[in-house]
Amino acid sequence: MKEILFVGRSNVGKSTLIRKITGRKLHAGKRPGVTRKPLKIPYQGLQITDMPGFGFMSGATEDSQDAIKNNIVHYIEDNAENIALAVMVVNVSSFSEIVDRWKARNEIPVEVELFEFLHEMDIDVVVAANKMDKVKEADRDRILDGIAERLGMIPPWRQWIDNIVPVSAKKGELGWLKEKMRERIERVKD
Protein backbone atom coordinates (compact mmCIF):
# COMPACT_ATOMS: atom_id res chain seq x y z
CA MET A 1 0.00 0.00 0.00
CA LYS A 2 1.25 3.49 -0.85
CA GLU A 3 2.09 5.66 2.11
CA ILE A 4 2.85 9.19 3.21
CA LEU A 5 5.76 9.15 5.61
CA PHE A 6 6.10 11.74 8.40
CA VAL A 7 9.69 12.06 9.63
CA GLY A 8 11.68 14.51 11.71
CA ARG A 9 13.40 15.19 15.00
CA SER A 10 11.75 14.28 18.26
CA ASN A 11 9.21 16.79 19.53
CA VAL A 12 8.74 18.77 16.29
CA GLY A 13 5.00 18.00 16.16
CA LYS A 14 4.74 15.07 13.74
CA SER A 15 2.01 13.25 15.69
CA THR A 16 0.09 16.46 16.37
CA LEU A 17 0.22 17.35 12.68
CA ILE A 18 -1.04 13.90 11.69
CA ARG A 19 -3.84 14.18 14.24
CA LYS A 20 -4.94 17.52 12.74
CA ILE A 21 -4.81 16.14 9.19
CA THR A 22 -6.61 12.86 9.82
CA GLY A 23 -8.84 13.71 12.76
CA ARG A 24 -7.60 10.50 14.41
CA LYS A 25 -6.47 10.50 18.02
CA LEU A 26 -2.77 9.72 18.27
CA HIS A 27 -0.80 9.64 21.45
CA ALA A 28 1.58 12.59 21.43
CA GLY A 29 3.64 13.36 24.48
CA LYS A 30 5.13 16.53 25.87
CA ARG A 31 8.51 14.85 26.02
CA PRO A 32 10.49 13.43 23.09
CA GLY A 33 10.43 9.75 22.27
CA VAL A 34 6.75 8.84 22.72
CA THR A 35 6.53 7.33 19.21
CA ARG A 36 8.91 4.33 19.37
CA LYS A 37 8.05 2.44 16.16
CA PRO A 38 6.29 3.32 12.89
CA LEU A 39 2.59 3.94 13.47
CA LYS A 40 0.37 3.39 10.43
CA ILE A 41 -2.95 5.21 9.99
CA PRO A 42 -5.34 4.66 7.04
CA TYR A 43 -5.87 7.87 5.05
CA GLN A 44 -7.79 8.34 1.78
CA GLY A 45 -6.90 4.96 0.31
CA LEU A 46 -3.28 5.17 1.46
CA GLN A 47 -1.65 5.10 4.84
CA ILE A 48 0.13 7.74 6.82
CA THR A 49 3.17 6.46 8.67
CA ASP A 50 4.26 8.35 11.78
CA MET A 51 7.94 7.58 12.27
CA PRO A 52 9.78 7.82 15.59
CA GLY A 53 11.62 11.07 16.09
CA PHE A 54 15.40 11.15 15.91
CA GLY A 55 17.99 13.23 17.69
CA PHE A 56 18.53 14.04 21.34
CA MET A 57 16.02 12.51 23.75
CA SER A 58 16.38 13.16 27.46
CA GLY A 59 16.93 9.89 29.29
CA ALA A 60 17.72 7.88 26.14
CA THR A 61 21.20 6.47 25.65
CA GLU A 62 23.26 7.42 22.64
CA ASP A 63 23.05 3.79 21.47
CA SER A 64 19.24 3.85 21.56
CA GLN A 65 19.19 7.18 19.71
CA ASP A 66 21.48 5.70 17.03
CA ALA A 67 19.28 2.59 16.83
CA ILE A 68 16.23 4.76 16.15
CA LYS A 69 18.08 6.60 13.34
CA ASN A 70 19.22 3.28 11.84
CA ASN A 71 15.68 1.88 12.02
CA ILE A 72 14.34 4.94 10.19
CA VAL A 73 16.95 4.56 7.44
CA HIS A 74 16.21 0.83 7.06
CA TYR A 75 12.46 1.45 6.99
CA ILE A 76 12.87 4.04 4.21
CA GLU A 77 15.22 1.77 2.22
CA ASP A 78 12.89 -1.22 2.59
CA ASN A 79 9.72 0.73 1.71
CA ALA A 80 10.94 3.41 -0.73
CA GLU A 81 8.89 2.07 -3.65
CA ASN A 82 5.69 2.45 -1.61
CA ILE A 83 6.42 5.91 -0.20
CA ALA A 84 4.41 8.37 -2.28
CA LEU A 85 5.56 11.36 -0.25
CA ALA A 86 7.75 12.12 2.74
CA VAL A 87 6.71 15.00 4.97
CA MET A 88 9.81 16.11 6.85
CA VAL A 89 8.61 18.10 9.85
CA VAL A 90 10.97 20.72 11.26
CA ASN A 91 10.62 23.12 14.17
CA VAL A 92 11.05 26.62 12.71
CA SER A 93 12.26 27.96 16.06
CA SER A 94 15.23 25.61 16.40
CA PHE A 95 16.00 24.17 12.95
CA SER A 96 18.63 26.70 11.83
CA GLU A 97 20.36 26.75 15.22
CA ILE A 98 20.61 22.94 15.32
CA VAL A 99 21.91 22.70 11.75
CA ASP A 100 24.48 25.47 12.38
CA ARG A 101 25.65 23.76 15.59
CA TRP A 102 26.28 20.49 13.71
CA LYS A 103 28.08 22.30 10.88
CA ALA A 104 30.29 24.14 13.41
CA ARG A 105 31.49 20.71 14.57
CA ASN A 106 32.19 19.77 10.92
CA GLU A 107 29.38 17.22 11.00
CA ILE A 108 26.52 16.77 8.57
CA PRO A 109 23.30 17.75 10.35
CA VAL A 110 20.89 14.82 10.64
CA GLU A 111 18.02 16.78 9.05
CA VAL A 112 20.15 17.72 6.05
CA GLU A 113 21.36 14.13 5.72
CA LEU A 114 17.77 12.83 5.90
CA PHE A 115 16.55 15.38 3.33
CA GLU A 116 19.33 14.36 0.91
CA PHE A 117 18.78 10.64 1.62
CA LEU A 118 15.07 10.89 0.79
CA HIS A 119 15.94 12.56 -2.51
CA GLU A 120 18.58 9.90 -3.25
CA MET A 121 15.85 7.29 -2.69
CA ASP A 122 13.78 9.19 -5.30
CA ILE A 123 11.07 10.09 -2.79
CA ASP A 124 9.16 13.38 -3.09
CA VAL A 125 9.74 15.51 0.02
CA VAL A 126 7.72 18.35 1.49
CA VAL A 127 9.25 20.20 4.44
CA ALA A 128 6.51 21.09 6.93
CA ALA A 129 7.94 24.14 8.72
CA ASN A 130 6.01 23.65 11.96
CA LYS A 131 5.34 25.92 14.92
CA MET A 132 4.88 29.02 12.74
CA ASP A 133 2.50 30.34 15.41
CA LYS A 134 5.60 31.08 17.50
CA VAL A 135 7.20 33.23 14.78
CA LYS A 136 6.59 36.97 14.48
CA GLU A 137 5.21 37.96 11.07
CA ALA A 138 8.22 40.24 10.51
CA ASP A 139 10.62 37.27 10.95
CA ARG A 140 8.66 34.74 8.88
CA ASP A 141 10.42 35.08 5.50
CA ARG A 142 13.90 35.36 7.04
CA ILE A 143 13.39 32.14 9.03
CA LEU A 144 11.92 30.24 6.09
CA ASP A 145 14.74 31.51 3.84
CA GLY A 146 17.19 30.12 6.43
CA ILE A 147 15.53 26.71 6.30
CA ALA A 148 15.63 26.66 2.50
CA GLU A 149 19.30 27.68 2.45
CA ARG A 150 20.35 25.07 5.02
CA LEU A 151 18.62 22.37 2.96
CA GLY A 152 20.54 23.41 -0.16
CA MET A 153 17.77 25.46 -1.79
CA ILE A 154 18.63 28.98 -2.91
CA PRO A 155 16.44 31.57 -1.10
CA PRO A 156 13.91 33.08 -1.24
CA TRP A 157 11.89 30.19 0.16
CA ARG A 158 8.80 31.24 -1.84
CA GLN A 159 10.34 29.84 -5.01
CA TRP A 160 10.22 26.45 -3.26
CA ILE A 161 6.52 26.70 -2.37
CA ASP A 162 5.98 23.06 -3.45
CA ASN A 163 8.77 21.94 -1.13
CA ILE A 164 8.52 24.16 1.98
CA VAL A 165 5.14 24.55 3.64
CA PRO A 166 4.72 26.74 6.76
CA VAL A 167 2.29 25.16 9.26
CA SER A 168 1.17 25.27 12.88
CA ALA A 169 0.05 21.80 13.95
CA LYS A 170 -0.99 23.00 17.39
CA LYS A 171 -3.35 25.64 15.97
CA GLY A 172 -4.50 23.49 13.04
CA GLU A 173 -3.06 25.95 10.53
CA LEU A 174 -1.99 23.48 7.87
CA GLY A 175 -1.26 25.97 5.12
CA TRP A 176 -0.79 24.23 1.83
CA LEU A 177 0.23 20.91 3.34
CA LYS A 178 -3.12 19.18 2.86
CA GLU A 179 -3.24 20.49 -0.72
CA LYS A 180 0.28 19.18 -1.42
CA MET A 181 -0.68 15.82 0.06
CA ARG A 182 -3.87 15.72 -2.03
CA GLU A 183 -1.87 16.46 -5.21
CA ARG A 184 0.56 13.63 -4.44
CA ILE A 185 -2.29 11.22 -3.61
CA GLU A 186 -4.01 11.98 -6.92
CA ARG A 187 -0.75 11.50 -8.80
CA VAL A 188 -0.23 8.11 -7.14
CA LYS A 189 -3.78 6.96 -7.85
CA ASP A 190 -3.58 7.88 -11.55
Secondary structure in CASP SS format (residue, H / E / C, confidence):
PFRMAT SS
TARGET T0000
AUTHOR 0000-0000-0000
METHOD secondary structure of the structure
MODEL  1
M C 1.00
K C 1.00
E E 1.00
I E 1.00
L E 1.00
F E 1.00
V E 1.00
G E 1.00
R E 1.00
S C 1.00
N C 1.00
V C 1.00
G C 1.00
K H 1.00
S H 1.00
T H 1.00
L H 1.00
I H 1.00
R H 1.00
K H 1.00
I H 1.00
T H 1.00
G C 1.00
R C 1.00
K C 1.00
L C 1.00
H C 1.00
A C 1.00
G C 1.00
K C 1.00
R C 1.00
P C 1.00
G C 1.00
V C 1.00
T C 1.00
R C 1.00
K C 1.00
P C 1.00
L E 1.00
K E 1.00
I E 1.00
P E 1.00
Y E 1.00
Q C 1.00
G C 1.00
L E 1.00
Q E 1.00
I E 1.00
T E 1.00
D E 1.00
M C 1.00
P C 1.00
G C 1.00
F E 1.00
G C 1.00
F C 1.00
M C 1.00
S C 1.00
G C 1.00
A C 1.00
T C 1.00
E H 1.00
D H 1.00
S H 1.00
Q H 1.00
D H 1.00
A H 1.00
I H 1.00
K H 1.00
N H 1.00
N H 1.00
I H 1.00
V H 1.00
H H 1.00
Y H 1.00
I H 1.00
E H 1.00
D H 1.00
N H 1.00
A H 1.00
E H 1.00
N H 1.00
I E 1.00
A E 1.00
L E 1.00
A E 1.00
V E 1.00
M E 1.00
V E 1.00
V E 1.00
N E 1.00
V C 1.00
S C 1.00
S C 1.00
F H 1.00
S H 1.00
E H 1.00
I H 1.00
V H 1.00
D H 1.00
R H 1.00
W H 1.00
K H 1.00
A H 1.00
R C 1.00
N C 1.00
E C 1.00
I C 1.00
P C 1.00
V H 1.00
E H 1.00
V H 1.00
E H 1.00
L H 1.00
F H 1.00
E H 1.00
F H 1.00
L H 1.00
H H 1.00
E H 1.00
M C 1.00
D C 1.00
I C 1.00
D C 1.00
V E 1.00
V E 1.00
V E 1.00
A E 1.00
A E 1.00
N E 1.00
K C 1.00
M H 1.00
D H 1.00
K H 1.00
V C 1.00
K C 1.00
E H 1.00
A H 1.00
D H 1.00
R H 1.00
D H 1.00
R H 1.00
I H 1.00
L H 1.00
D H 1.00
G H 1.00
I H 1.00
A H 1.00
E H 1.00
R H 1.00
L C 1.00
G C 1.00
M C 1.00
I C 1.00
P C 1.00
P C 1.00
W H 1.00
R H 1.00
Q H 1.00
W H 1.00
I C 1.00
D C 1.00
N C 1.00
I E 1.00
V E 1.00
P E 1.00
V C 1.00
S E 1.00
A C 1.00
K C 1.00
K C 1.00
G C 1.00
E E 1.00
L C 1.00
G C 1.00
W C 1.00
L H 1.00
K H 1.00
E H 1.00
K H 1.00
M H 1.00
R H 1.00
E H 1.00
R H 1.00
I H 1.00
E H 1.00
R H 1.00
V H 1.00
K H 1.00
D C 1.00
END
